[in-house]
Amino acid sequence: MGETAGGNDKHQTMLTDLRIKNFAIIGELQIIFGDGLTVLTGETGAGKSIILGALGLVQGDRASPDLIRTDEDEAIVEAVFDIAERPSIRQKLRDMGFEAGNDLVLKRIVSRSEKNRVFINGSAATLGMLTALSESLIDICGQREHQVFLNPDNHIDILDDFGLLLAQRSEYAEVYGAYQVLQEQRRELQARAKNRSERLDHLTFQLREIDQAALREGEEEALQEEKKILSNIAKLETHTAAAFDDLYGREKSVLTLLRSVQTEIKAVNDIDDRFSTPSQDLDALYYQLEEIAFALRDYRQTLVSDPQRLAAVEDRLEILQKLKRKYGQTVGDILVQRETIADELKDLSLLSEDMEALDARISASLQELEKKARLLSEARQEAARRMEQAIGEELKTLKMVAAAFQVKFAWHAEKGLALGPKGWDQVEFYLSTNIGEILKPMARIASGGELSRIILAMRRIMLQTDPVATMIFDEVDSGVGGATAEVIGEKLRDLAARHQIFCITHLPQIACFGDHHFRISKAVADGRTHVRLTVLSEDERIDEIAHMMGGGSFTEIAKKYAGEYRRVLGQKTEQQA
């Protein structure tokens, strides 16, 4: 555990506390940070990259079970930020539904079960929320970020960011999006117009075919019922005749037998009134059966064999089946499809009018788009001149007096303006590091040491407008040394006047400029390796810097020199203040 006391003045946002548990080879570590410039030193492999990896989790980097310490179930990283002077971040928190005080606590839990969790101010959150917040809090500038600057695809974004043109570009992008929608609509109309005549004929035929059928809801069901009857006339006649005869027509029909039953029961009642059956019940039953018999007689008279009608019904049903195969499973579906066909016919008939109206809208949209693209391009060119001047001045102070930096634009006006989502500009950074050498793309010209200085120069000018208050520089001293390293240290110290700066360094010339100094080391305890982070006192700092000057070995001469250098540096700092 290490601690350092910060000054009274606070940056707008500051990383104050970092807690790490069971992450890589870290068992448990808490680091309390202050403002200004904090340097972290240690031998190669001491664990500096692990600290960066933990901070990367807070930024929303991918989490893997491999990050968890051996024999542990989960790893925890928690970062605390002072946001007392950042109302915009507090408002963002409230918009996300979180409490918003003076402190912001971001927490990641990585589990071997891969049920990873995110917490913001103690409440469960999503990874997207964490990323959205952290991008305004902390920025890690390492080898990966170097590649961002070297990739020409990113140069226009860097230029727009420097020139404060992102809002203007967003306005352009909105118009560009609307223009693209209109173009897509035109392509759709053109595709439809290509086969318009053929399509019109096809749709007209379909509409006529459906309309000629004169479809009616419920017609098919009625026809099916009628077909069933016409197809079974003979059976119906047989069954109704048999039923009528059984009820009424035969000598010993049901009704005849029922009359006999009535007579016999009446004779019983005349002799013995103890057996009492209401005569009206038998009378009612008789008349009911008689009505059924007469109804059967009347129904039979209606049964007429009609082969022509049967054929007509079958023909009509065949027409309906044909339409169903083409347009829908039911008559209702066919009628719905008919309306769809009619609507498309109407649209096709108005296609030429629509195309003319759309072309007029596209022309107006293009004029507006070109206007915004021109204004954006002019603003970029002005920003490019300022960037060239600012980076040129920075490179000179970084001992690259022969270096020349240029923002090159490419246009295709001779072939028609090539409008894209970011305008009509193509931007790439060019560099020359030696007198007499032509400017070449930056990615092809910069050596390792030159690259570190170029990136630092870019970072310095970008940080003038960057809202991120906490910056971490890793490998900023790659490939440099001597007087150049001292200049880099001065630049970092200057940045620390406006931002909270962390620098992982192997150079004593840079380490000397820190307001706070942590040493990262490994130790073995209880058979396990641990990362140890120690805040250094002034005397311990001098020893550490002397150790760095000696290339890993400590000498009294190096200690004396380190102490004197710290004293002189302190005097210089006071004079500049």
C-alpha positions in Angstrom: 0.0 0.0 0.0 1.3 3.4 -0.9 0.1 6.9 0.0 0.9 10.4 -1.0 -0.5 13.7 0.1 -1.9 16.0 -2.6 -1.8 19.8 -2.7 -4.7 22.0 -1.7 -5.6 22.9 -5.3 -7.8 20.3 -7.1 -8.0 19.6 -10.8 -11.4 19.5 -12.3 -11.4 15.7 -12.0 -8.8 13.7 -10.2 -8.1 10.0 -9.6 -7.8 9.9 -5.9 -7.9 6.2 -5.0 -7.2 2.9 -6.8 -8.0 -0.4 -5.1 -6.9 -3.7 -6.6 -7.6 -7.2 -5.3 -6.7 -10.6 -6.7 -5.7 -9.1 -10.1 -2.8 -10.9 -11.9 -0.1 -11.2 -9.2 -1.6 -8.5 -7.0 -3.1 -9.8 -3.8 -4.5 -6.6 -2.4 -3.3 -3.1 -3.1 -4.6 0.4 -2.4 -3.0 3.5 -3.9 -3.9 7.0 -2.8 -3.0 9.6 -5.4 -2.5 13.4 -5.4 -2.6 16.0 -8.1 0.3 17.2 -10.3 2.8 14.8 -11.8 3.2 11.3 -10.4 6.0 9.1 -11.6 6.1 5.4 -11.3 9.4 3.6 -11.6 10.7 0.1 -11.2 12.6 -2.6 -12.9 11.3 -4.3 -16.1 8.7 -6.9 -15.1 8.1 -5.3 -11.7 4.4 -4.9 -12.4 3.9 -1.5 -13.9 1.9 -3.0 -16.8 -0.4 -4.7 -14.3 -1.3 -1.4 -12.8 -2.2 -0.1 -16.3 -4.2 -3.3 -16.9 -6.2 -2.6 -13.8 -6.9 0.9 -14.9 -7.9 -0.4 -18.3 -10.7 -2.4 -16.7 -12.0 0.8 -15.2 -12.0 2.2 -18.8 -14.1 -0.7 -20.0 -11.4 -3.0 -21.5 -12.2 -6.6 -22.1 -12.3 -8.7 -18.9 -11.0 -12.3 -18.9 -10.8 -15.0 -16.2 -7.0 -15.1 -17.0 -6.7 -11.8 -15.1 -7.7 -13.4 -11.8 -5.0 -14.3 -9.3 -4.2 -18.0 -9.1 -6.5 -19.9 -6.7 -8.9 -17.0 -6.4 -12.5 -16.8 -7.7 -12.7 -13.2 -8.7 -10.7 -10.0 -9.2 -11.8 -6.5 -8.1 -10.7 -3.1 -9.4 -12.2 0.0 -7.9 -11.3 3.6 -8.8 -12.4 6.8 -7.0 -12.5 10.1 -8.8 -13.1 13.6 -7.3 -15.8 15.2 -9.5 -16.7 18.1 -7.2 -15.8 20.6 -9.9 -17.3 18.6 -12.8 -21.1 19.4 -12.9 -21.3 17.8 -16.4 -20.2 14.4 -15.1 -22.6 14.7 -12.2 -25.4 15.5 -14.6 -24.4 12.5 -16.7 -24.6 10.3 -13.6 -28.1 11.6 -12.8 -29.2 11.0 -16.4 -28.1 7.4 -16.0 -30.0 7.1 -12.8 -27.1 7.1 -10.3 -26.4 9.2 -7.2 -24.1 12.1 -8.0 -22.0 13.5 -5.1 -18.5 14.9 -5.0 -16.9 11.4 -5.5 -17.4 8.9 -8.3 -16.7 5.3 -7.6 -16.2 2.9 -10.6 -15.9 -0.8 -9.8 -15.3 -3.9 -12.0 -15.6 -7.5 -10.7 -14.1 -10.2 -12.9 -15.3 -13.7 -12.1 -14.1 -17.2 -13.2 -17.8 -18.0 -13.9 -17.6 -15.1 -16.4 -20.5 -13.4 -14.6 -18.7 -10.1 -14.6 -20.2 -7.1 -12.8 -20.0 -3.4 -13.1 -20.9 -0.9 -10.3 -21.2 2.9 -10.4 -21.4 4.6 -7.0 -22.4 1.2 -5.5 -25.2 0.5 -7.9 -25.2 -2.2 -10.6 -24.5 -0.8 -14.1 -23.7 -1.8 -17.6 -20.3 -1.9 -19.3 -21.5 0.7 -21.7 -22.3 3.1 -18.9 -18.8 2.5 -17.4 -17.2 3.3 -20.8 -19.3 6.4 -21.3 -18.2 7.8 -18.0 -14.5 6.8 -18.0 -13.8 8.4 -21.4 -14.4 11.7 -19.7 -12.2 10.9 -16.7 -9.0 9.2 -17.7 -6.8 8.6 -20.8 -4.0 6.1 -21.1 -1.4 7.0 -23.7 0.8 4.0 -24.5 1.9 1.9 -27.4 -1.7 1.2 -28.5 -2.4 4.9 -28.5 0.7 5.6 -30.6 -0.9 3.4 -33.3 -3.9 5.6 -33.2 -1.8 8.6 -34.1 0.1 6.8 -36.8 -3.0 5.4 -38.6 -4.0 7.9 -41.4 -7.6 6.9 -41.0 -7.6 8.7 -37.6 -5.9 11.9 -38.7 -9.0 13.7 -39.7 -10.6 12.9 -36.3 -7.5 14.2 -34.5 -7.5 17.4 -36.6 -11.2 18.0 -36.0 -10.7 17.4 -32.3 -7.9 19.8 -32.1 -9.8 22.5 -34.1 -13.0 22.0 -31.9 -14.8 21.1 -35.1 -16.6 18.0 -33.9 -19.9 19.8 -33.4 -19.7 21.4 -36.9 -18.8 18.0 -38.3 -21.8 16.5 -36.5 -24.1 19.1 -38.2 -22.6 18.1 -41.6 -23.1 14.4 -40.8 -26.7 15.0 -40.0 -27.3 16.6 -43.5 -25.1 13.9 -45.1 -27.3 11.2 -43.5 -30.5 12.8 -44.8 -28.9 13.1 -48.2 -28.0 9.4 -48.2 -31.6 8.5 -47.3 -32.8 10.5 -50.3 -30.3 8.8 -52.5 -31.4 5.4 -51.3 -35.0 6.4 -52.0 -34.0 7.4 -55.6 -32.2 4.1 -56.1 -35.4 2.2 -55.1 -37.5 4.3 -57.4 -35.0 3.7 -60.3 -35.1 0.0 -59.6 -38.9 0.1 -59.7 -39.0 2.2 -62.8 -36.6 -0.2 -64.6 -39.3 -2.8 -64.9 -42.2 -0.4 -64.5 -44.0 -1.3 -67.8 -43.7 -5.1 -67.2 -44.8 -4.7 -63.6 -47.7 -2.5 -64.6 -49.0 -5.2 -67.0 -48.5 -7.9 -64.4 -50.3 -6.0 -61.7 -53.1 -5.0 -64.0 -53.7 -8.6 -65.0 -53.8 -9.7 -61.4 -56.2 -7.0 -60.4 -58.5 -7.8 -63.4 -58.4 -11.5 -62.5 -59.4 -10.9 -58.9 -62.1 -8.3 -59.8 -63.6 -10.6 -62.5 -64.1 -13.3 -59.9 -66.4 -10.9 -57.9 -65.4 -12.5 -54.7 -67.7 -12.3 -51.6 -66.8 -13.1 -48.0 -68.4 -16.5 -46.9 -69.1 -17.5 -50.5 -66.8 -20.5 -50.5 -68.4 -22.0 -47.4 -71.8 -21.7 -48.9 -70.7 -23.3 -52.2 -69.1 -26.2 -50.3 -72.4 -26.8 -48.5 -74.4 -26.6 -51.7 -72.1 -29.0 -53.4 -72.5 -31.5 -50.6 -76.3 -31.4 -51.0 -76.3 -31.6 -54.8 -73.9 -34.5 -54.8 -76.1 -36.5 -52.4 -79.6 -36.0 -53.8 -80.3 -39.7 -54.2 -79.2 -40.5 -50.6 -81.3 -37.7 -49.2 -84.4 -38.9 -51.1 -83.8 -42.5 -49.8 -83.4 -41.5 -46.2 -86.3 -39.0 -46.1 -88.7 -41.5 -47.8 -87.7 -44.2 -45.4 -88.1 -41.9 -42.4 -91.5 -40.7 -43.7 -92.8 -44.3 -44.2 -91.6 -45.4 -40.8 -93.4 -42.5 -39.2 -96.6 -42.2 -41.3 -96.7 -44.1 -44.6 -96.7 -47.7 -43.6 -99.7 -49.8 -42.4 -97.9 -50.3 -39.1 -96.2 -46.9 -38.9 -95.1 -45.3 -35.7 -98.1 -43.0 -35.7 -100.5 -45.9 -36.3 -99.0 -47.8 -33.5 -99.1 -44.7 -31.2 -102.9 -44.4 -31.9 -103.3 -48.1 -30.8 -101.3 -47.4 -27.7 -103.6 -44.4 -26.9 -106.7 -46.7 -27.3 -105.3 -49.4 -25.0 -104.3 -47.0 -22.3 -107.8 -45.4 -22.4 -109.3 -48.8 -21.9 -107.2 -49.3 -18.8 -108.1 -45.9 -17.4 -111.8 -46.7 -17.9 -111.6 -49.8 -15.8 -109.0 -48.6 -13.2 -108.3 -45.0 -12.6 -105.3 -45.8 -10.4 -103.2 -45.8 -13.6 -103.4 -42.3 -14.7 -101.5 -41.0 -17.7 -102.4 -37.5 -18.9 -103.9 -37.9 -22.3 -102.6 -34.6 -23.4 -99.0 -35.9 -23.2 -99.7 -38.6 -25.7 -101.6 -36.2 -27.9 -98.7 -33.8 -27.9 -96.2 -36.6 -28.8 -98.5 -37.7 -31.6 -98.8 -34.3 -33.1 -95.0 -33.7 -32.9 -94.2 -36.9 -34.7 -96.9 -36.1 -37.3 -95.3 -32.7 -37.9 -91.9 -34.3 -38.4 -93.5 -36.7 -40.9 -95.1 -33.9 -42.9 -91.8 -31.9 -42.7 -90.0 -34.9 -44.2 -92.6 -35.1 -47.0 -92.3 -31.5 -47.8 -88.4 -31.6 -47.7 -88.4 -34.5 -50.1 -90.5 -32.6 -52.5 -87.7 -29.9 -52.6 -85.0 -32.4 -53.6 -84.4 -32.0 -57.2 -81.4 -33.4 -59.0 -79.6 -30.6 -60.9 -76.4 -31.7 -62.6 -76.0 -28.3 -64.3 -76.1 -26.5 -61.0 -73.6 -29.0 -59.5 -71.2 -28.4 -62.4 -71.6 -24.6 -62.0 -70.8 -24.9 -58.3 -67.8 -27.1 -58.9 -66.5 -24.7 -61.6 -66.9 -21.7 -59.2 -65.1 -23.6 -56.4 -62.2 -24.4 -58.9 -61.9 -20.7 -59.7 -61.7 -19.9 -56.0 -59.0 -22.6 -55.5 -57.0 -21.2 -58.3 -57.1 -17.7 -56.8 -56.2 -19.0 -53.4 -53.1 -20.8 -54.8 -52.0 -17.5 -56.2 -53.1 -14.8 -53.8 -53.9 -16.3 -50.3 -55.2 -19.1 -48.3 -58.7 -17.6 -47.9 -61.1 -15.4 -49.8 -60.3 -12.7 -47.2 -56.6 -13.0 -47.9 -57.3 -12.6 -51.6 -59.3 -9.5 -51.0 -56.5 -8.0 -48.9 -53.9 -8.9 -51.6 -56.2 -7.1 -54.1 -55.9 -3.9 -52.1 -52.1 -4.3 -52.0 -52.0 -4.7 -55.8 -54.2 -1.7 -56.3 -52.0 0.4 -54.0 -48.9 -0.6 -55.9 -50.5 0.2 -59.2 -51.4 3.6 -57.9 -47.8 4.2 -56.8 -46.4 3.1 -60.1 -48.7 5.4 -61.9 -47.4 8.3 -59.8 -43.7 7.1 -60.2 -42.6 9.7 -62.6 -44.1 12.5 -60.5 -42.4 11.1 -57.4 -39.1 10.9 -59.2 -39.3 14.6 -60.2 -40.2 15.6 -56.7 -37.4 13.5 -55.2 -34.8 14.8 -57.7 -35.7 18.4 -56.6 -35.2 17.4 -52.9 -31.9 15.7 -53.7 -30.7 18.8 -55.5 -31.6 21.1 -52.6 -30.0 18.6 -50.1 -26.8 18.4 -52.1 -26.5 22.2 -52.2 -26.8 22.4 -48.5 -24.4 19.4 -48.1 -21.8 21.0 -50.3 -22.1 24.3 -48.5 -21.5 22.6 -45.1 -18.7 20.5 -46.6 -17.0 23.7 -47.9 -17.3 25.5 -44.6 -16.0 22.5 -42.7 -13.1 22.1 -45.1 -12.2 25.8 -44.7 -12.3 25.5 -40.9 -10.1 22.4 -41.1 -7.5 24.1 -43.2 -7.4 27.0 -40.7 -7.1 24.4 -37.9 -4.4 22.6 -39.8 -2.3 25.7 -40.0 -2.6 26.2 -36.3 -1.8 22.6 -35.6 1.3 22.7 -37.8 2.5 25.8 -36.0 1.8 24.4 -32.5 3.4 21.0 -33.2 6.4 22.7 -34.9 7.0 24.8 -31.8 6.6 21.7 -29.6 9.1 19.7 -31.6 11.7 22.4 -31.4 11.5 22.4 -27.7 11.8 18.6 -27.8 15.2 18.9 -29.5 13.8 18.2 -33.0 14.8 21.6 -34.5 15.1 20.1 -38.0 11.7 18.5 -37.9 8.9 19.7 -40.1 5.2 18.7 -39.7 2.5 19.2 -42.2 -1.2 18.4 -42.5 -1.9 17.4 -46.1 -5.3 17.6 -47.7 -6.5 15.6 -50.7 -9.6 16.6 -52.8 -11.2 15.2 -55.9 -12.8 18.4 -57.3 -11.6 17.6 -60.8 -13.6 14.3 -60.7 -16.5 15.8 -58.8 -16.6 16.3 -55.1 -16.3 13.0 -53.2 -18.6 13.6 -50.3 -18.3 11.2 -47.4 -19.6 11.0 -43.9 -16.8 13.4 -42.7 -16.9 15.8 -45.6 -14.9 15.9 -48.8 -11.5 16.2 -47.2 -8.9 13.4 -46.9 -6.3 14.3 -44.2 -2.9 12.8 -43.5 0.0 13.9 -41.3 3.4 14.3 -43.0 6.7 14.6 -41.3 10.4 15.2 -42.1 12.9 14.9 -39.2 16.1 15.9 -41.1 17.1 18.9 -43.1 16.9 18.3 -46.8 14.5 15.4 -46.5 11.1 15.6 -48.2 8.0 15.3 -46.1 6.6 11.7 -46.0 3.7 10.1 -44.3 4.3 10.1 -40.5 3.9 6.4 -40.1 6.8 5.8 -42.5 9.3 8.3 -41.2 9.3 8.3 -37.5 11.9 6.3 -35.5 11.1 5.0 -32.0 12.6 8.0 -30.1 11.2 10.5 -32.6 7.8 8.9 -32.4 7.7 9.3 -28.6 8.4 13.0 -28.9 6.0 13.5 -31.8 3.2 11.8 -29.9 4.0 13.9 -26.8 3.9 17.0 -28.9 0.5 16.0 -30.2 -0.7 15.1 -26.8 0.4 18.5 -25.4 -1.5 20.5 -28.0 -4.5 18.2 -27.8 -4.7 18.5 -24.1 -5.2 22.2 -24.4 -8.8 21.4 -25.3 -9.1 17.9 -23.8 -11.7 17.7 -21.0 -10.0 14.6 -19.6 -8.2 15.7 -16.5 -6.2 12.5 -15.7 -3.6 11.4 -18.2 -1.3 8.3 -18.0 1.8 8.3 -20.2 3.4 4.9 -20.7 6.6 4.5 -22.8 6.7 8.2 -23.5 10.5 8.0 -23.0 11.0 5.2 -25.5 14.2 5.7 -27.5 15.3 9.0 -25.9 17.7 10.0 -23.2 20.0 12.8 -22.1 18.9 16.4 -22.7 15.8 15.2 -24.7 14.6 13.2 -21.7 14.9 16.3 -19.5 12.9 18.3 -22.0 10.2 15.6 -21.9 10.1 15.8 -18.2 9.7 19.5 -18.3 6.8 19.1 -20.8 5.1 16.6 -18.5 5.5 18.9 -15.5 4.0 21.7 -17.5 1.0 19.5 -18.4 0.6 18.7 -14.7 -0.2 22.3 -14.0 -3.5 21.7 -15.8 -4.0 18.0 -15.6 -3.3 15.1 -13.2 -0.4 13.3 -15.0 0.9 9.9 -14.4 4.1 8.8 -16.1 5.7 5.3 -16.1 9.3 5.9 -16.9 12.8 4.3 -16.9 14.7 7.6 -17.2 15.9 9.5 -14.1 15.8 12.7 -16.1 12.0 12.4 -16.2 11.5 10.9 -12.7 13.2 14.0 -11.2 10.2 16.1 -12.3 7.6 14.2 -10.4 5.6 15.9 -7.6 5.1 12.3 -6.2 7.1 9.2 -6.8 6.0 5.6 -6.5 8.3 2.6 -6.8 6.8 -0.6 -8.1 8.6 -3.9 -7.1 8.0 -7.6 -6.7 8.4 -9.5 -3.4 7.9 -13.1 -2.4 5.9 -13.9 0.7 4.4 -17.2 1.9 5.5 -18.8 -1.3 3.7 -16.3 -3.6 4.8 -13.4 -5.6 3.3 -10.0 -4.7 3.4 -6.6 -6.3 4.5 -3.9 -3.9 4.0 -0.2 -4.5 5.8 2.3 -2.2 5.5 6.0 -2.0 9.0 7.5 -1.7 10.1 10.2 0.6 12.5 12.8 -0.7 15.6 10.8 0.5 14.1 7.6 -1.0 13.5 9.4 -4.2 17.1 10.5 -4.5 18.2 6.9 -3.9 15.8 5.6 -6.5 16.9 8.2 -9.1 20.6 7.4 -8.3 19.8 3.7 -8.8 18.2 4.6 -12.2 21.3 6.7 -13.1 23.6 3.8 -12.3 21.7 1.5 -14.7 20.4 -0.6 -11.9 23.4 -0.2 -9.5 23.7 2.3 -6.7 26.7 4.5 -6.2 27.4 7.4 -3.9 28.4 9.5 -6.9 25.1 8.8 -8.5 23.3 9.7 -5.3 25.2 13.0 -5.0 24.4 13.9 -8.6 20.7 12.9 -8.1 20.4 15.1 -5.0 22.0 18.0 -6.7 19.8 17.6 -9.8 16.7 17.5 -7.6 17.9 20.7 -5.8 18.6 22.6 -9.0 15.3 21.4 -10.6 13.4 22.6 -7.5 15.0 26.0 -7.8 14.2 26.2 -11.4 10.6 25.3 -10.8 10.3 28.0 -8.1 11.8 30.6 -10.4 9.4 29.7 -13.2 6.5 29.8 -10.8 
